Every structure is written in C-alpha cells, then in structure tokens.
Amino acid sequence: MAGAGEAPPTVRDKKVDAVFAWSPRARVLALGHGVQDPGPVPGPEQEYAPDVMPRVLVRLSETLGGGTDTIEGGPCFVFPQQLTAGTAAPLRVIVSDAAGREAAGRLLRPDNWEPDEWGELTRGEMGEWAMAVHDDSPVSICFSPARNALAAEAGIWTRADFRGRRIAPAVVTAWSQRERRHKKVLFYSTTAANRASQSVARTLGLVPLGWIWTVLRTSHQEAASGP
C-alpha cells in the first residue's frame, strides 16, 4: 500500500514487519504497523549486489532489536518452462492427485511434521506436493510453503540418510509439473550455506533471480525480508 507523502509504504500482511525490495534500478522499503522507520542509512549509497547484505536491513534489524547475526540470506531462482532432463527418481514418487493422497494417508508421518500439518499436507490443503517413498515412509517431500493465485514456491526436504542420491531433483520436478497446471510462475529459494539445495537448482537448470535476505526476530520468528 502506498505511503502518504514521504512515509514508507505499508505492509498489509500482519505476519511480516517489513519488506525491502531492491533491483539495479529501483528500491523500496515497506513497513508494518507500529514498526519504526529506520531512517536514511549513513554513508555513500550502496551499489546493488544481490549477494551483499543491504545496509538498510542491518539498520532495520537494529530497529527491531537484533543485529547482523539475525540476518540470513540465500539465492532465489525461477523455474524455466522446461527443466533440465535426467531427473528420474531412483524411488517411487507419488503426487497430490487422488491416488497419491490416498496412498499418503497410509504412510508414516515424518518426525519433522506435526500431526495437524501432516494431515493438511497429505489432503492437499496446503497446495500441490510430491513425495519419494521408501517402504512405508516418505524420504523426500516437495510442497508449496508459499503460494497465491499466480505463483508458488517450492519447499524441499529429504531425509538425511537418503541425501546425495539425486532424489530431490526428481521430487521437485514432479511438484513443478503439478503446480505448473495452475500457476504462472514457480520459485525456488535456499540459504547461502545450503550447498545441497543449491545443487538441486543447478541440476534442474533453474534460472537465478536474485537473493532473499531474511531478518529474524530474536525469538526466531520471521520479521522482514528483501530480495
């Protein structure tokens, strides 16, 4: 929502305290209700560089009671229309169609999913998903943690003892085929330290889009982000 006069725009999502968007030609800072305007950043204007922490986020983090240790970042990608070939799964992959939802209801719930969330996921209430299955357990899951009418973002988890077997790229591919039917744009993001996740993006030929920086509250709740 546009600001009045010189005031920053307002963030409408009450779960987000602030958003800073930056590109080579434009930048904008939007603040949530009750968040103090950090004001201008001292010193010369920072040149655009996606993988360099924006100083305005450091200033914002200080305003929110944190510091640089509460800021993390990583690359973001967009899915091309055609993914790189060679992503066949070494395990059975089920997706969120009627047969897949029925099969998922018989699987053992991974420990990192709460019962209510797992039920919502397997019933398709959290969007499309794909799972690689070993015996009666899902060992890799791709789902849609963020989505709207036009776009969806991939979230991928693979059990530790099944990593490095090229399972994740196949599961992400299956997820994208489900979401592509209704979404115009598909995204994939990760952290700078997660080399395995970045390898999935390279394997699939995803297109680098920019960098997402996230400012966390001291309670580890997400406070602000900026690509």
Secondary structure, DSSP 4 states (H G I P E B T S, - for coil): -PPSTTSPPB---TT-SEEEEE-SS-EEEEE-TTPPP--PPSSSPPPP-TTS--HHHHHHHHHTT--GGGEEEEEEEE--SSPPS----SSEEEESSHHHHHHHTTSPPPTTS-HHHHHHHHTTTT---EEEEETTEEEEEEEEEEE-SSEEEEEEEE-GGGTTSSHHHHHHHHHHHHHTTT-SEEEEE--TT-HHHHHHHHHHTPEEEEEEEEEEPTTS-EEEEE-
